[in-house]
């Protein structure tokens, strides 16, 4: 089975859970429609898949971890809804169709994002039904920090501050993207390991893998915004330049950017050196696949 087929299968498990996860909770119909419009819009479900695979690699099956893993998609989706707003990136397309605020209006889009973020933490607690509460609490603390002011939101704030600002350094760009994109990806790996009761060494390796994969992922996304096509990406190409954003290709060119992405992917693979089995192989292949998206 190819990497794409395995990723599709893992993502399918996440998708099946997401499709019923908001039902029957008394959410007003208009708000529920807006939340599910973005939550169920497709995608590779990378963050929950990483959480699930690290847990299974370390001995805990998907069923026990699924509610917690799905919370990553809630948080990721909320961030995309808010990112697309006129006050942020002002994007009209997301995953090949109109952005949330273009369909439901800005106020409802903000509320849909707020609701998904809040519901995510309730969803995480559901993991306590099958896993020790202390593991769940540690994982929740990791995710809260990675999604908050010292993580993803902090990265978004830096992104806003740096947009259209001249003279951004490579180190400033690296820090911003490590927070905005990398923090949540790394947290998915670490939380999967935490939920499995991993050792300190294995937690450190999970974090190293996640940070390296997150860096490679964002660099390649920057490159695809230059050399990709709108149909494949599901969003406008060239929007980074239009919005005055500093990217890796803008600073060091496409070729050097891809060299850097490949080095990060190799570091991710090295982080997994003690691990064996189907999930370890998948995670190694995934690191390579991220850079192979540019062909």
The 8 nearest C-alpha neighbors of each residue, nearest first, counted from 0:
[[1, 4, 5, 2, 3, 6, 8, 281],
 [2, 0, 4, 3, 5, 6, 284, 281],
 [1, 3, 5, 4, 6, 284, 0, 281],
 [4, 2, 6, 1, 5, 7, 0, 8],
 [5, 3, 7, 1, 2, 6, 0, 8],
 [4, 6, 8, 2, 7, 3, 9, 1],
 [5, 7, 3, 9, 8, 4, 10, 2],
 [6, 8, 4, 10, 5, 9, 11, 3],
 [9, 7, 11, 5, 10, 6, 4, 12],
 [8, 10, 6, 11, 12, 7, 5, 48],
 [11, 9, 7, 13, 12, 8, 44, 6],
 [10, 12, 14, 8, 9, 13, 7, 15],
 [11, 13, 15, 9, 10, 14, 8, 16],
 [14, 12, 10, 16, 11, 15, 17, 69],
 [13, 15, 11, 17, 16, 12, 10, 18],
 [16, 14, 12, 18, 13, 17, 11, 19],
 [17, 15, 13, 14, 18, 19, 20, 12],
 [16, 18, 20, 14, 19, 15, 13, 69],
 [19, 17, 15, 16, 20, 14, 39, 21],
 [20, 18, 22, 17, 21, 16, 15, 23],
 [19, 21, 17, 22, 18, 16, 23, 122],
 [22, 20, 19, 24, 23, 18, 17, 31],
 [23, 21, 19, 24, 20, 25, 26, 18],
 [22, 24, 25, 21, 26, 19, 20, 31],
 [25, 23, 26, 22, 21, 20, 27, 31],
 [24, 26, 23, 27, 22, 28, 21, 31],
 [25, 27, 24, 31, 28, 30, 23, 21],
 [28, 26, 30, 29, 31, 25, 32, 24],
 [27, 29, 31, 30, 32, 26, 25, 33],
 [30, 28, 32, 31, 27, 33, 107, 26],
 [29, 31, 33, 32, 27, 28, 34, 111],
 [32, 30, 34, 28, 33, 29, 26, 35],
 [31, 33, 29, 35, 30, 34, 36, 28],
 [32, 34, 36, 30, 31, 35, 111, 29],
 [35, 33, 111, 31, 36, 32, 37, 38],
 [34, 36, 38, 32, 37, 39, 33, 31],
 [37, 35, 33, 34, 38, 39, 32, 40],
 [36, 38, 40, 35, 39, 34, 76, 99],
 [37, 39, 35, 40, 36, 76, 34, 73],
 [40, 38, 35, 37, 41, 36, 18, 17],
 [41, 39, 37, 38, 36, 42, 94, 35],
 [42, 40, 39, 43, 94, 38, 44, 14],
 [41, 43, 44, 40, 94, 45, 10, 39],
 [42, 44, 45, 10, 41, 7, 6, 48],
 [45, 43, 10, 42, 46, 47, 48, 72],
 [44, 46, 48, 43, 47, 49, 10, 42],
 [45, 47, 49, 48, 187, 44, 184, 71],
 [48, 46, 68, 50, 49, 69, 71, 45],
 [47, 49, 51, 45, 46, 50, 52, 44],
 [48, 50, 52, 46, 47, 51, 188, 187],
 [51, 49, 191, 187, 47, 188, 48, 53],
 [52, 50, 48, 54, 49, 53, 61, 191],
 [51, 53, 55, 49, 54, 50, 278, 56],
 [54, 52, 191, 56, 50, 55, 192, 51],
 [53, 55, 191, 59, 57, 51, 195, 52],
 [56, 54, 59, 58, 60, 52, 57, 53],
 [55, 57, 53, 54, 278, 58, 52, 279],
 [58, 56, 54, 55, 195, 59, 53, 192],
 [57, 59, 55, 56, 54, 195, 60, 53],
 [60, 58, 55, 54, 195, 57, 61, 63],
 [59, 61, 55, 62, 63, 58, 54, 64],
 [60, 62, 64, 63, 65, 51, 55, 59],
 [63, 61, 65, 64, 60, 66, 59, 129],
 [62, 64, 129, 61, 65, 60, 126, 130],
 [63, 65, 61, 62, 67, 66, 68, 126],
 [64, 66, 68, 62, 67, 61, 63, 69],
 [67, 65, 69, 68, 122, 64, 126, 123],
 [66, 68, 123, 70, 69, 65, 64, 126],
 [67, 69, 47, 65, 70, 66, 71, 50],
 [70, 68, 66, 71, 72, 67, 47, 65],
 [71, 69, 119, 73, 67, 72, 68, 122],
 [72, 70, 74, 69, 73, 68, 47, 75],
 [71, 73, 75, 69, 70, 74, 76, 47],
 [74, 72, 70, 76, 115, 71, 75, 119],
 [75, 73, 77, 71, 116, 72, 76, 78],
 [74, 76, 72, 78, 77, 73, 71, 79],
 [77, 75, 79, 73, 78, 74, 72, 38],
 [76, 78, 112, 74, 80, 79, 75, 115],
 [77, 79, 75, 81, 76, 80, 82, 74],
 [80, 78, 82, 76, 81, 77, 83, 75],
 [81, 79, 77, 83, 78, 82, 112, 99],
 [80, 82, 78, 84, 83, 79, 77, 109],
 [83, 81, 79, 87, 80, 84, 88, 78],
 [82, 84, 90, 89, 88, 81, 80, 79],
 [83, 85, 89, 87, 81, 86, 82, 88],
 [86, 84, 89, 87, 88, 83, 90, 105],
 [85, 87, 84, 89, 88, 83, 82, 81],
 [86, 88, 84, 82, 85, 89, 83, 81],
 [89, 87, 83, 82, 90, 85, 84, 86],
 [90, 88, 85, 84, 83, 87, 86, 91],
 [91, 89, 83, 88, 92, 84, 98, 85],
 [90, 92, 98, 97, 89, 101, 93, 83],
 [93, 91, 97, 98, 234, 96, 90, 95],
 [92, 94, 98, 234, 95, 96, 233, 97],
 [95, 93, 233, 96, 234, 92, 40, 232],
 [233, 94, 96, 93, 234, 92, 230, 97],
 [95, 97, 92, 93, 94, 98, 233, 234],
 [98, 96, 92, 91, 101, 93, 99, 102],
 [97, 99, 92, 93, 91, 101, 100, 96],
 [100, 98, 102, 101, 108, 103, 80, 97],
 [99, 101, 104, 105, 108, 103, 102, 98],
 [100, 102, 98, 99, 104, 97, 103, 91],
 [103, 101, 100, 99, 104, 97, 98, 33],
 [104, 102, 100, 107, 101, 99, 108, 33],
 [105, 103, 100, 107, 106, 101, 102, 108],
 [104, 106, 100, 108, 107, 109, 103, 84],
 [107, 105, 109, 108, 104, 110, 100, 103],
 [108, 106, 110, 109, 105, 104, 103, 111],
 [109, 107, 111, 105, 100, 110, 106, 99],
 [110, 108, 112, 106, 107, 111, 113, 105],
 [109, 111, 113, 107, 112, 108, 114, 106],
 [112, 110, 34, 108, 114, 113, 109, 107],
 [113, 111, 77, 115, 109, 110, 114, 80],
 [112, 114, 110, 116, 111, 115, 109, 117],
 [113, 115, 111, 117, 112, 116, 118, 110],
 [116, 114, 118, 112, 73, 117, 113, 77],
 [117, 115, 74, 119, 113, 114, 118, 77],
 [116, 118, 114, 119, 115, 120, 113, 121],
 [119, 117, 115, 121, 120, 116, 114, 122],
 [120, 118, 70, 122, 116, 117, 121, 73],
 [121, 119, 123, 122, 118, 117, 124, 70],
 [120, 122, 118, 124, 123, 119, 125, 117],
 [121, 123, 119, 120, 125, 124, 66, 70],
 [124, 122, 67, 120, 125, 121, 126, 66],
 [123, 125, 126, 122, 121, 127, 120, 135],
 [126, 124, 127, 123, 122, 128, 66, 121],
 [125, 127, 124, 128, 123, 129, 66, 67],
 [128, 126, 130, 132, 125, 129, 124, 131],
 [127, 129, 126, 125, 130, 63, 124, 131],
 [130, 128, 127, 63, 126, 131, 64, 125],
 [129, 131, 127, 126, 128, 132, 63, 135],
 [132, 130, 133, 134, 127, 135, 129, 128],
 [133, 131, 135, 127, 134, 136, 130, 126],
 [132, 134, 136, 135, 131, 137, 130, 138],
 [135, 133, 137, 194, 132, 136, 131, 193],
 [134, 136, 132, 138, 133, 137, 139, 194],
 [135, 137, 139, 133, 138, 134, 132, 140],
 [138, 136, 140, 134, 139, 135, 133, 141],
 [137, 139, 190, 141, 135, 140, 136, 193],
 [140, 138, 136, 142, 141, 137, 143, 135],
 [139, 141, 143, 137, 138, 142, 144, 136],
 [142, 140, 138, 139, 144, 143, 145, 186],
 [141, 143, 145, 139, 144, 140, 186, 146],
 [144, 142, 140, 146, 145, 141, 147, 139],
 [143, 145, 147, 141, 142, 146, 150, 140],
 [146, 144, 150, 142, 182, 143, 183, 147],
 [145, 147, 151, 150, 143, 144, 142, 183],
 [148, 146, 150, 152, 144, 149, 145, 151],
 [147, 149, 153, 152, 150, 151, 146, 144],
 [150, 148, 153, 147, 144, 145, 151, 152],
 [151, 149, 145, 178, 147, 146, 153, 148],
 [150, 152, 179, 146, 178, 154, 153, 147],
 [153, 151, 155, 148, 147, 154, 150, 156],
 [154, 152, 148, 156, 150, 149, 155, 151],
 [155, 153, 179, 178, 175, 151, 157, 152],
 [154, 156, 158, 152, 153, 157, 179, 151],
 [157, 155, 153, 159, 154, 158, 152, 160],
 [156, 158, 160, 154, 159, 155, 175, 161],
 [157, 159, 155, 161, 156, 160, 162, 154],
 [160, 158, 156, 162, 157, 161, 155, 87],
 [161, 159, 157, 158, 162, 156, 164, 163],
 [160, 162, 164, 158, 159, 157, 163, 167],
 [161, 163, 244, 159, 164, 243, 160, 158],
 [164, 162, 243, 244, 161, 165, 242, 245],
 [165, 163, 161, 162, 166, 167, 160, 243],
 [166, 164, 167, 163, 161, 245, 162, 243],
 [165, 167, 168, 164, 245, 161, 169, 163],
 [168, 166, 165, 171, 169, 172, 245, 164],
 [169, 167, 171, 170, 166, 172, 250, 173],
 [168, 170, 172, 171, 173, 167, 250, 247],
 [169, 171, 173, 168, 172, 174, 167, 175],
 [172, 170, 168, 174, 173, 169, 175, 167],
 [171, 173, 169, 175, 170, 174, 176, 168],
 [174, 172, 170, 176, 171, 175, 177, 169],
 [175, 173, 177, 171, 172, 176, 170, 178],
 [176, 174, 154, 172, 178, 177, 173, 157],
 [175, 177, 179, 178, 173, 180, 174, 172],
 [178, 176, 181, 174, 175, 180, 179, 182],
 [177, 179, 154, 150, 182, 151, 176, 175],
 [178, 180, 154, 151, 176, 155, 177, 175],
 [181, 179, 176, 178, 182, 177, 183, 213],
 [180, 182, 213, 177, 184, 178, 183, 210],
 [183, 181, 178, 145, 185, 184, 150, 180],
 [182, 184, 186, 185, 145, 181, 146, 187],
 [185, 183, 181, 187, 186, 182, 209, 213],
 [209, 186, 184, 210, 182, 188, 187, 206],
 [185, 187, 183, 189, 188, 184, 190, 142],
 [188, 186, 50, 184, 190, 185, 189, 46],
 [187, 189, 50, 191, 185, 205, 186, 190],
 [188, 190, 186, 192, 205, 191, 206, 187],
 [191, 189, 138, 193, 187, 192, 188, 186],
 [192, 190, 50, 54, 53, 188, 194, 189],
 [191, 193, 189, 195, 197, 190, 54, 194],
 [194, 192, 190, 196, 195, 191, 197, 138],
 [193, 195, 134, 191, 192, 196, 190, 135],
 [194, 196, 192, 193, 54, 197, 59, 57],
 [197, 195, 193, 194, 192, 134, 198, 57],
 [198, 196, 192, 195, 193, 201, 202, 199],
 [197, 199, 201, 200, 202, 196, 192, 193],
 [198, 200, 202, 201, 203, 197, 204, 196],
 [201, 199, 203, 198, 202, 204, 197, 205],
 [200, 202, 204, 198, 203, 199, 197, 205],
 [203, 201, 199, 205, 204, 200, 189, 192],
 [204, 202, 206, 200, 201, 205, 207, 199],
 [203, 205, 207, 201, 270, 206, 202, 208],
 [204, 206, 202, 208, 189, 188, 203, 207],
 [205, 207, 209, 203, 204, 185, 208, 189],
 [208, 206, 204, 210, 209, 205, 211, 203],
 [209, 207, 267, 205, 211, 206, 210, 270],
 [185, 210, 208, 206, 212, 211, 207, 184],
 [209, 211, 213, 185, 207, 208, 212, 181],
 [210, 212, 263, 214, 267, 208, 213, 209],
 [211, 213, 215, 209, 214, 210, 216, 264],
 [214, 212, 181, 216, 210, 211, 215, 184],
 [213, 215, 211, 217, 216, 212, 181, 210],
 [214, 216, 260, 212, 218, 213, 217, 263],
 [215, 217, 213, 219, 214, 218, 212, 289],
 [218, 216, 220, 214, 219, 215, 221, 213],
 [219, 217, 221, 215, 220, 216, 260, 214],
 [218, 220, 222, 221, 216, 217, 223, 215],
 [221, 219, 217, 223, 222, 218, 216, 224],
 [222, 220, 218, 224, 219, 223, 246, 217],
 [221, 223, 219, 225, 224, 220, 253, 248],
 [222, 224, 227, 226, 220, 225, 221, 219],
 [223, 225, 236, 221, 237, 222, 227, 226],
 [226, 224, 223, 222, 237, 227, 236, 221],
 [225, 227, 223, 224, 222, 228, 236, 293],
 [228, 226, 223, 224, 225, 236, 229, 232],
 [227, 229, 230, 231, 236, 232, 226, 223],
 [228, 230, 232, 235, 234, 236, 231, 233],
 [231, 229, 233, 228, 232, 95, 234, 235],
 [230, 232, 229, 228, 233, 227, 234, 95],
 [233, 231, 229, 234, 230, 228, 94, 227],
 [95, 234, 232, 94, 230, 229, 231, 93],
 [233, 235, 92, 93, 232, 229, 95, 94],
 [234, 236, 229, 238, 237, 92, 233, 232],
 [237, 235, 224, 229, 238, 228, 234, 225],
 [236, 238, 224, 239, 240, 225, 241, 235],
 [237, 239, 241, 240, 236, 242, 235, 224],
 [240, 238, 244, 242, 237, 241, 243, 224],
 [239, 241, 243, 242, 238, 237, 244, 245],
 [242, 240, 238, 239, 243, 237, 244, 163],
 [243, 241, 239, 240, 244, 238, 163, 162],
 [242, 244, 163, 240, 241, 162, 239, 245],
 [245, 243, 162, 239, 242, 240, 163, 246],
 [244, 246, 249, 243, 167, 162, 247, 250],
 [247, 245, 249, 248, 221, 244, 250, 172],
 [246, 248, 250, 249, 251, 256, 218, 221],
 [249, 247, 252, 253, 251, 250, 246, 256],
 [248, 250, 246, 247, 252, 251, 245, 253],
 [251, 249, 247, 248, 252, 246, 169, 245],
 [250, 252, 248, 247, 255, 249, 256, 253],
 [253, 251, 248, 255, 254, 249, 256, 250],
 [252, 254, 248, 256, 255, 222, 257, 251],
 [255, 253, 257, 256, 252, 258, 248, 251],
 [256, 254, 258, 257, 253, 252, 251, 259],
 [255, 257, 253, 259, 254, 258, 247, 248],
 [256, 258, 260, 254, 259, 255, 261, 253],
 [259, 257, 255, 261, 256, 260, 254, 262],
 [258, 260, 262, 256, 257, 261, 255, 263],
 [261, 259, 215, 257, 263, 262, 258, 218],
 [260, 262, 264, 258, 259, 263, 257, 265],
 [263, 261, 265, 259, 264, 260, 266, 258],
 [262, 264, 211, 266, 260, 265, 261, 215],
 [263, 265, 261, 267, 286, 266, 262, 212],
 [264, 266, 262, 268, 267, 263, 261, 269],
 [267, 265, 263, 269, 264, 268, 262, 211],
 [268, 266, 208, 264, 270, 211, 265, 269],
 [267, 269, 265, 283, 270, 266, 271, 264],
 [268, 270, 266, 271, 272, 267, 265, 208],
 [271, 269, 267, 204, 268, 208, 272, 207],
 [272, 270, 269, 268, 274, 273, 204, 267],
 [271, 273, 269, 274, 270, 268, 275, 279],
 [274, 272, 271, 275, 270, 201, 269, 279],
 [275, 273, 271, 272, 279, 276, 56, 280],
 [276, 274, 279, 273, 280, 277, 278, 56],
 [275, 277, 279, 278, 280, 274, 56, 281],
 [276, 278, 280, 279, 281, 275, 56, 282],
 [277, 279, 281, 280, 56, 52, 276, 282],
 [280, 278, 282, 281, 275, 276, 277, 274],
 [281, 279, 283, 277, 278, 282, 284, 276],
 [280, 282, 278, 284, 279, 283, 285, 277],
 [283, 281, 285, 279, 284, 280, 278, 286],
 [284, 282, 280, 268, 286, 285, 281, 279],
 [283, 285, 281, 287, 282, 286, 288, 280],
 [286, 284, 288, 282, 287, 283, 281, 289],
 [287, 285, 264, 283, 284, 289, 288, 212],
 [286, 288, 284, 285, 289, 290, 264, 291],
 [289, 287, 291, 285, 290, 286, 284, 292],
 [288, 290, 287, 286, 291, 292, 216, 285],
 [289, 291, 292, 288, 287, 293, 219, 261],
 [290, 292, 288, 293, 289, 294, 287, 219],
 [293, 291, 290, 289, 294, 288, 219, 223],
 [294, 292, 291, 290, 223, 219, 227, 222],
 [293, 292, 291, 290, 227, 226, 223, 288]]
